[in-house]
Amino acid sequence: MTVDSNSDNSNNSNELAKGALHGIKVLDLSRVLAGPSCTQVLADLGAEVIKVERPHIGDETRHWAPPKFSDDTSAYYATINRNKKSLTVDITTPTGQTIIKQLIADSDILVENFKVGGLKKYGLDYDSLKQDNPRLIYASLTGFGQTGPDAKRPGYDYIIQGLSGLMSITGPSDGEPHKVGVAVVDLFAGLQLTIGIQAALLARQHTGLGQHVDVALLDSALAMLANVGMNHLASDKIPPRLGNQHPNIVPYQVFAGQGKQHFILACGNDSQFAKLCEVLAVDWHTDERFMTNPQRVANREMLCGELTKQFVTQPRTYWLEVLDQAGIPCGAIHNVAEALAMPQAQAREMIVNFTEQGSPVRALGNPIKLSASPVSYRTPPPQLSEHTDSTLADLGYDSEMIAKLKADGIV
């Protein structure tokens, strides 16, 4: 038997075009932000994602408005729920649990963010479900993880930002600790859960078995401390709050031009600092107090005070132009509208418009660019229960059975 390699390549290309995760089925029992942000990435990559929501209520972010789009979809819900199907099921009922288990039978992944042990009473915990589907990858995202003395505590991004030390290093040095403007712990944990799921999918190719993926908001936030956390481990000193200054590099912070127009200067090495001195027509790079980065860190206040005096003499546009021409990293501080209007953001398709699918929703795009199996934006965020009938029909329920489930409040 001969094989047409060109035909095989064509078939492979067609499959890749459907998405890197085409053929993977995900049952999404998560709500709010962290878990759904993970499942949206999986959906963008081609996976079939069925979002399980409470009858008549749905994910609580459906009600976190204003603002809303004209079809009544809240902006918050639309942030992390495109490319999904909406199925309403009351999982607290035996019939609802049966429906979930029927879906699990041919699912690859289950994602949940219930409190530790919260699904066990419904027979929907990992130990129970893996008996019927040993290939199942069961992904849990909780505040504190499945183990440890705080495992059963609920977790919230804001509180974890405080507990993890992240807020202690965010905000002005002479003011109160600040949270980050976006729920970064939720979002980073969602990305780490995505990575864990994909690793488990690869492992399953070798073993034929699924596993439990356990990601915690606290663990994620602690890992995000990165070099600042490592500064503490290396020195035993408590990192201070430095506002917009960098703990390890100087000058690497926000300055103001004429008229209090702010911009970022990021001199990452001695060569860039020397170029800065050339632009400013000063010889600080030969001054033993500032010649090397450790010396600049030690004399941070003195140097940055002098830089502040220099920068207020010209408008921001002047500094951004001359610094950029000299090869010195710098940038304006945009508001959100300015950021999304950048030609670069437009070129990278970072705004997605669902008008072709008949939806008024505009959404932020996926930053992952794959050359052979790109992400796709197939469907807008679903209306509540939009896919309940079709999903149940796929499981073998006829119209009378579905009508009864609705009448009984099961779906």
LUMDODREN-204914 format. One record per residue (C-alpha): residue number from 1; residue in three letters; chain; x, y, z. Coordinates in steps of 0.2 Angstrom, whole numbers, plus 2048, in hexadecimal, padded with zeros to 3 digits. Layout:
PT num residu chaine east north  up
PT NUM    ALA      A    X     Y   Z
...
END
This chain:
PT num residu chaine east north  up
PT   1    MET      A  800   800 800
PT   2    THR      A  807   811 7FB
PT   3    VAL      A  803   821 805
PT   4    ASP      A  801   832 7FD
PT   5    SER      A  80B   83D 808
PT   6    ASN      A  804   84D 800
PT   7    SER      A  7F3   847 804
PT   8    ASP      A  7F8   843 816
PT   9    ASN      A  7FF   854 818
PT  10    SER      A  7EF   85C 811
PT  11    ASN      A  7E5   852 81D
PT  12    ASN      A  7F0   857 82C
PT  13    SER      A  7EF   869 827
PT  14    ASN      A  7DC   869 826
PT  15    GLU      A  7DC   861 838
PT  16    LEU      A  7E8   86E 83E
PT  17    ALA      A  7DE   87C 837
PT  18    LYS      A  7D0   877 842
PT  19    GLY      A  7DB   87B 851
PT  20    ALA      A  7E9   873 85B
PT  21    LEU      A  7DC   86B 867
PT  22    HIS      A  7CF   867 85B
PT  23    GLY      A  7C6   856 860
PT  24    ILE      A  7C9   85A 873
PT  25    LYS      A  7B9   85B 87D
PT  26    VAL      A  7B9   866 88D
PT  27    LEU      A  7AB   866 89A
PT  28    ASP      A  7AD   877 8A3
PT  29    LEU      A  7A5   878 8B4
PT  30    SER      A  7AF   888 8B9
PT  31    ARG      A  7A8   899 8BC
PT  32    VAL      A  7AD   8AB 8BD
PT  33    LEU      A  7BF   8AF 8B6
PT  34    ALA      A  7CD   8A3 8BA
PT  35    GLY      A  7C6   892 8B4
PT  36    PRO      A  7BC   89A 8A5
PT  37    SER      A  7CC   8A3 89F
PT  38    CYS      A  7D4   892 89E
PT  39    THR      A  7C6   88A 894
PT  40    GLN      A  7C5   898 888
PT  41    VAL      A  7D7   896 884
PT  42    LEU      A  7D3   883 881
PT  43    ALA      A  7C4   888 876
PT  44    ASP      A  7CE   895 86C
PT  45    LEU      A  7DA   887 868
PT  46    GLY      A  7CC   87C 861
PT  47    ALA      A  7C6   872 86F
PT  48    GLU      A  7B3   86F 871
PT  49    VAL      A  7AE   877 882
PT  50    ILE      A  79D   875 88A
PT  51    LYS      A  79B   881 898
PT  52    VAL      A  78F   87A 8A6
PT  53    GLU      A  785   888 8AE
PT  54    ARG      A  777   889 8BB
PT  55    PRO      A  765   889 8B4
PT  56    HIS      A  75E   89B 8B2
PT  57    ILE      A  76D   8A3 8BB
PT  58    GLY      A  77D   89D 8B2
PT  59    ASP      A  78E   8A3 8B5
PT  60    GLU      A  78D   8B2 8C1
PT  61    THR      A  797   8BD 8B5
PT  62    ARG      A  788   8BD 8AA
PT  63    HIS      A  781   8CA 8B6
PT  64    TRP      A  791   8D4 8BA
PT  65    ALA      A  78C   8E3 8B0
PT  66    PRO      A  78C   8F0 8AA
PT  67    PRO      A  793   8F1 89D
PT  68    LYS      A  78A   8E6 892
PT  69    PHE      A  789   8E3 87F
PT  70    SER      A  778   8E6 876
PT  71    ASP      A  774   8D3 877
PT  72    ASP      A  774   8D5 88A
PT  73    THR      A  785   8CB 88B
PT  74    SER      A  78F   8D3 899
PT  75    ALA      A  7A1   8D9 895
PT  76    TYR      A  7A8   8CE 8A3
PT  77    TYR      A  7A0   8BE 89D
PT  78    ALA      A  7A5   8C1 88B
PT  79    THR      A  7B7   8C3 891
PT  80    ILE      A  7BA   8B0 893
PT  81    ASN      A  7AB   8A6 88C
PT  82    ARG      A  7AC   8A7 879
PT  83    ASN      A  7AD   897 86F
PT  84    LYS      A  7A3   88D 87C
PT  85    LYS      A  792   885 87D
PT  86    SER      A  787   889 88B
PT  87    LEU      A  77E   87A 894
PT  88    THR      A  773   87D 8A3
PT  89    VAL      A  773   86F 8B0
PT  90    ASP      A  76F   86E 8C2
PT  91    ILE      A  77D   863 8C8
PT  92    THR      A  776   862 8DA
PT  93    THR      A  768   856 8D3
PT  94    PRO      A  76B   844 8CF
PT  95    THR      A  764   846 8BE
PT  96    GLY      A  770   855 8BB
PT  97    GLN      A  77F   84A 8C1
PT  98    THR      A  77A   83D 8B5
PT  99    ILE      A  77B   849 8A7
PT 100    ILE      A  78C   84F 8AC
PT 101    LYS      A  792   83D 8AD
PT 102    GLN      A  78B   839 89C
PT 103    LEU      A  795   848 895
PT 104    ILE      A  7A5   842 89F
PT 105    ALA      A  7A4   832 896
PT 106    ASP      A  7AC   839 886
PT 107    SER      A  7B4   848 88D
PT 108    ASP      A  7C7   84B 88D
PT 109    ILE      A  7C7   859 89A
PT 110    LEU      A  7BD   85F 8A9
PT 111    VAL      A  7C1   870 8B0
PT 112    GLU      A  7B9   876 8C1
PT 113    ASN      A  7BC   883 8CE
PT 114    PHE      A  7B1   87D 8DC
PT 115    LYS      A  7B8   87D 8EE
PT 116    VAL      A  7C2   86E 8F2
PT 117    GLY      A  7B6   85F 8F4
PT 118    GLY      A  7A8   869 8EE
PT 119    LEU      A  7A4   85D 8E0
PT 120    LYS      A  7A7   84D 8E9
PT 121    LYS      A  795   84D 8F1
PT 122    TYR      A  78E   84C 8DF
PT 123    GLY      A  79A   83E 8D9
PT 124    LEU      A  7A2   84A 8CE
PT 125    ASP      A  7B4   84A 8D6
PT 126    TYR      A  7C3   843 8CD
PT 127    ASP      A  7C4   833 8D7
PT 128    SER      A  7B2   82F 8D2
PT 129    LEU      A  7B2   834 8C0
PT 130    LYS      A  7C3   82C 8BB
PT 131    GLN      A  7BB   81B 8BF
PT 132    ASP      A  7B0   81D 8B0
PT 133    ASN      A  7BC   827 8A5
PT 134    PRO      A  7CE   824 8AA
PT 135    ARG      A  7D4   82F 89B
PT 136    LEU      A  7CC   83E 8A3
PT 137    ILE      A  7D7   84D 8A7
PT 138    TYR      A  7CF   855 8B6
PT 139    ALA      A  7D4   867 8B9
PT 140    SER      A  7D1   870 8C9
PT 141    LEU      A  7D4   882 8CC
PT 142    THR      A  7D2   888 8DE
PT 143    GLY      A  7D8   896 8EA
PT 144    PHE      A  7E4   88B 8F4
PT 145    GLY      A  7E6   87A 8EB
PT 146    GLN      A  7E0   869 8EF
PT 147    THR      A  7EC   867 8FE
PT 148    GLY      A  7F3   871 90D
PT 149    PRO      A  7EB   879 91C
PT 150    ASP      A  7E1   886 912
PT 151    ALA      A  7DB   87A 904
PT 152    LYS      A  7C9   87C 909
PT 153    ARG      A  7C9   88F 909
PT 154    PRO      A  7C1   899 8FB
PT 155    GLY      A  7CD   8A3 8F0
PT 156    TYR      A  7CA   8B4 8E8
PT 157    ASP      A  7D7   8BD 8DD
PT 158    TYR      A  7D7   8CD 8E8
PT 159    ILE      A  7DA   8C4 8F8
PT 160    ILE      A  7E7   8B9 8F0
PT 161    GLN      A  7F0   8C8 8EA
PT 162    GLY      A  7F1   8CE 8FC
PT 163    LEU      A  7F6   8BD 903
PT 164    SER      A  803   8B9 8F6
PT 165    GLY      A  80D   8C9 8F9
PT 166    LEU      A  809   8CF 8E8
PT 167    MET      A  800   8DF 8EF
PT 168    SER      A  80E   8E2 8FB
PT 169    ILE      A  819   8E6 8EC
PT 170    THR      A  80C   8EF 8E2
PT 171    GLY      A  808   902 8E4
PT 172    PRO      A  811   912 8E9
PT 173    SER      A  81F   90F 8F5
PT 174    ASP      A  818   91C 901
PT 175    GLY      A  806   917 8FF
PT 176    GLU      A  7FA   908 903
PT 177    PRO      A  7FD   8F7 8FA
PT 178    HIS      A  7F3   8F6 8E9
PT 179    LYS      A  7EC   8E8 8E0
PT 180    VAL      A  7EF   8E6 8CD
PT 181    GLY      A  7E2   8EE 8C2
PT 182    VAL      A  7DD   8DD 8BA
PT 183    ALA      A  7DA   8CC 8C4
PT 184    VAL      A  7EB   8C6 8BF
PT 185    VAL      A  7EC   8B8 8CB
PT 186    ASP      A  7DC   8B0 8C4
PT 187    LEU      A  7E2   8B2 8B2
PT 188    PHE      A  7F4   8AC 8B5
PT 189    ALA      A  7EC   89D 8BF
PT 190    GLY      A  7E1   89A 8B0
PT 191    LEU      A  7F0   89A 8A4
PT 192    GLN      A  7F9   88E 8B0
PT 193    LEU      A  7EA   882 8B0
PT 194    THR      A  7EA   882 89D
PT 195    ILE      A  7FD   87E 89D
PT 196    GLY      A  7FA   870 8A9
PT 197    ILE      A  7EB   869 89F
PT 198    GLN      A  7F5   869 88F
PT 199    ALA      A  804   860 898
PT 200    ALA      A  7F7   853 89E
PT 201    LEU      A  7F1   851 88C
PT 202    LEU      A  803   84D 886
PT 203    ALA      A  806   841 895
PT 204    ARG      A  7F6   838 891
PT 205    GLN      A  7FD   834 87F
PT 206    HIS      A  80A   82A 888
PT 207    THR      A  800   822 896
PT 208    GLY      A  7EE   822 890
PT 209    LEU      A  7E9   829 8A0
PT 210    GLY      A  7E3   839 8A6
PT 211    GLN      A  7E7   842 8B7
PT 212    HIS      A  7E2   84F 8C3
PT 213    VAL      A  7E9   861 8BF
PT 214    ASP      A  7EA   86B 8CF
PT 215    VAL      A  7ED   87E 8CE
PT 216    ALA      A  7EB   88B 8DC
PT 217    LEU      A  7E9   89E 8DB
PT 218    LEU      A  7F5   89F 8EA
PT 219    ASP      A  802   894 8E2
PT 220    SER      A  800   89E 8D2
PT 221    ALA      A  802   8AF 8DA
PT 222    LEU      A  812   8A9 8E4
PT 223    ALA      A  81A   8A3 8D4
PT 224    MET      A  816   8B4 8CC
PT 225    LEU      A  821   8BD 8D9
PT 226    ALA      A  82F   8B7 8CE
PT 227    ASN      A  83F   8C1 8D0
PT 228    VAL      A  838   8CB 8DF
PT 229    GLY      A  834   8BB 8E8
PT 230    MET      A  845   8B5 8E3
PT 231    ASN      A  84D   8C5 8EA
PT 232    HIS      A  846   8C0 8FB
PT 233    LEU      A  84C   8AE 8FA
PT 234    ALA      A  85D   8B4 8F5
PT 235    SER      A  85F   8C2 902
PT 236    ASP      A  852   8BE 910
PT 237    LYS      A  84C   8D0 90E
PT 238    ILE      A  83A   8D5 90C
PT 239    PRO      A  838   8DD 8FB
PT 240    PRO      A  832   8EF 8FD
PT 241    ARG      A  824   8F7 8F3
PT 242    LEU      A  82C   902 8E5
PT 243    GLY      A  81D   909 8DC
PT 244    ASN      A  822   90A 8C9
PT 245    GLN      A  835   906 8CD
PT 246    HIS      A  83D   8F6 8C9
PT 247    PRO      A  845   8ED 8D8
PT 248    ASN      A  855   8E7 8CF
PT 249    ILE      A  857   8F4 8C1
PT 250    VAL      A  85A   907 8C0
PT 251    PRO      A  854   911 8B7
PT 252    TYR      A  845   906 8B3
PT 253    GLN      A  835   90F 8B8
PT 254    VAL      A  828   91D 8B4
PT 255    PHE      A  82D   92F 8B1
PT 256    ALA      A  823   93E 8AC
PT 257    GLY      A  827   94A 89E
PT 258    GLN      A  821   95C 89D
PT 259    GLY      A  80F   95E 8A1
PT 260    LYS      A  80F   94E 8AC
PT 261    GLN      A  80E   942 89D
PT 262    HIS      A  815   932 8A4
PT 263    PHE      A  81F   925 89A
PT 264    ILE      A  82A   916 89E
PT 265    LEU      A  83D   915 89D
PT 266    ALA      A  845   904 89E
PT 267    CYS      A  858   904 89E
PT 268    GLY      A  85C   8F2 8A0
PT 269    ASN      A  86F   8F3 89F
PT 270    ASP      A  87E   8FE 8A0
PT 271    SER      A  87F   901 88E
PT 272    GLN      A  86D   907 88D
PT 273    PHE      A  871   913 89C
PT 274    ALA      A  880   91A 893
PT 275    LYS      A  875   91D 884
PT 276    LEU      A  868   926 88F
PT 277    CYS      A  876   931 896
PT 278    GLU      A  87B   935 884
PT 279    VAL      A  869   93B 880
PT 280    LEU      A  869   945 890
PT 281    ALA      A  87B   94C 88D
PT 282    VAL      A  881   947 89E
PT 283    ASP      A  890   93C 8A4
PT 284    TRP      A  887   932 8B1
PT 285    HIS      A  88C   922 8A9
PT 286    THR      A  89E   926 8AE
PT 287    ASP      A  89A   92B 8C0
PT 288    GLU      A  89E   91D 8CC
PT 289    ARG      A  88E   91F 8D5
PT 290    PHE      A  884   91A 8C5
PT 291    MET      A  890   910 8B9
PT 292    THR      A  889   8FF 8BD
PT 293    ASN      A  877   8F9 8C0
PT 294    PRO      A  87B   8F4 8D2
PT 295    GLN      A  882   906 8D5
PT 296    ARG      A  873   90D 8CE
PT 297    VAL      A  867   903 8D9
PT 298    ALA      A  871   908 8E8
PT 299    ASN      A  86F   91A 8E3
PT 300    ARG      A  85E   919 8DC
PT 301    GLU      A  856   929 8E4
PT 302    MET      A  865   934 8DF
PT 303    LEU      A  865   92E 8CD
PT 304    CYS      A  852   92E 8CA
PT 305    GLY      A  850   93F 8D2
PT 306    GLU      A  85C   946 8C5
PT 307    LEU      A  853   93D 8B7
PT 308    THR      A  843   944 8BD
PT 309    LYS      A  84A   956 8BB
PT 310    GLN      A  850   952 8AA
PT 311    PHE      A  840   94B 8A3
PT 312    VAL      A  834   959 8A8
PT 313    THR      A  83D   964 89D
PT 314    GLN      A  835   95D 88D
PT 315    PRO      A  824   955 888
PT 316    ARG      A  822   942 888
PT 317    THR      A  821   941 875
PT 318    TYR      A  833   949 874
PT 319    TRP      A  83A   93C 880
PT 320    LEU      A  832   92D 878
PT 321    GLU      A  839   932 867
PT 322    VAL      A  84B   936 86D
PT 323    LEU      A  84C   927 878
PT 324    ASP      A  845   91B 86B
PT 325    GLN      A  851   922 85E
PT 326    ALA      A  85F   91E 86A
PT 327    GLY      A  85A   90C 86D
PT 328    ILE      A  855   90F 87F
PT 329    PRO      A  845   905 884
PT 330    CYS      A  836   911 888
PT 331    GLY      A  824   912 885
PT 332    ALA      A  814   91C 888
PT 333    ILE      A  807   918 895
PT 334    HIS      A  7F7   915 88C
PT 335    ASN      A  7E6   914 892
PT 336    VAL      A  7DC   905 88D
PT 337    ALA      A  7D4   90D 87D
PT 338    GLU      A  7E5   913 877
PT 339    ALA      A  7ED   902 87A
PT 340    LEU      A  7DF   8F9 870
PT 341    ALA      A  7E0   906 862
PT 342    MET      A  7F3   903 85F
PT 343    PRO      A  7F7   8FE 84D
PT 344    GLN      A  801   8F0 854
PT 345    ALA      A  7F2   8E9 85E
PT 346    GLN      A  7E7   8EA 84F
PT 347    ALA      A  7F4   8E1 844
PT 348    ARG      A  7F5   8D3 851
PT 349    GLU      A  7E2   8D1 851
PT 350    MET      A  7E0   8D4 863
PT 351    ILE      A  7CE   8DA 861
PT 352    VAL      A  7C2   8CD 85C
PT 353    ASN      A  7B1   8D2 854
PT 354    PHE      A  7A3   8C5 854
PT 355    THR      A  797   8CF 848
PT 356    GLU      A  799   8C2 83A
PT 357    GLN      A  791   8B6 847
PT 358    GLY      A  783   8C2 84A
PT 359    SER      A  789   8C7 85B
PT 360    PRO      A  78D   8D9 861
PT 361    VAL      A  79B   8D3 86C
PT 362    ARG      A  7AD   8D9 869
PT 363    ALA      A  7BA   8D0 873
PT 364    LEU      A  7CD   8D0 877
PT 365    GLY      A  7D6   8C4 86C
PT 366    ASN      A  7E1   8B5 870
PT 367    PRO      A  7F4   8B9 871
PT 368    ILE      A  7F9   8A8 86B
PT 369    LYS      A  7FE   8A8 859
PT 370    LEU      A  800   897 852
PT 371    SER      A  806   895 83F
PT 372    ALA      A  7FE   885 83B
PT 373    SER      A  7F0   883 847
PT 374    PRO      A  7EA   895 84C
PT 375    VAL      A  7DD   899 859
PT 376    SER      A  7CC   89C 852
PT 377    TYR      A  7BD   8A7 858
PT 378    ARG      A  7AF   89C 852
PT 379    THR      A  7A0   8A1 85E
PT 380    PRO      A  79D   8B0 869
PT 381    PRO      A  799   8AE 87C
PT 382    PRO      A  78A   8A3 87C
PT 383    GLN      A  779   8A8 883
PT 384    LEU      A  774   89E 893
PT 385    SER      A  76E   88D 88F
PT 386    GLU      A  770   890 87C
PT 387    HIS      A  777   87E 879
PT 388    THR      A  76D   874 886
PT 389    ASP      A  761   86C 87A
PT 390    SER      A  76F   868 86D
PT 391    THR      A  77B   861 87A
PT 392    LEU      A  76D   856 882
PT 393    ALA      A  767   850 871
PT 394    ASP      A  779   84A 86D
PT 395    LEU      A  778   840 87D
PT 396    GLY      A  768   837 877
PT 397    TYR      A  75B   842 880
PT 398    ASP      A  74B   845 875
PT 399    SER      A  741   854 875
PT 400    GLU      A  734   84D 882
PT 401    MET      A  742   849 88E
PT 402    ILE      A  74A   85A 88C
PT 403    ALA      A  73A   862 88F
PT 404    LYS      A  737   858 89F
PT 405    LEU      A  749   85D 8A5
PT 406    LYS      A  745   86F 8A2
PT 407    ALA      A  734   86E 8AB
PT 408    ASP      A  73D   865 8BA
PT 409    GLY      A  74A   873 8BB
PT 410    ILE      A  758   867 8B7
PT 411    VAL      A  75E   871 8A8
END
